[in-house]
Amino acid sequence: MSYLPSAPHHAVTASSAGERVGLGFMTLFGGALCAAGLAGVALVLARAFTASGA
């Protein structure tokens, strides 16, 4: 969804099937990147605590 800050009452959504597919792909890709980042942080923390003997 996008809008003009000067006219927020006039919002525009994806109008074609291709745009919706593209938005869905970007959402899934972003979610996968977020999940990979969180998994990487968890792995680093796990290795840090295991190596220090804590």
Helices and strands as residue ranges (DSSP letters): E 2-4, E 7-12, H 17-52
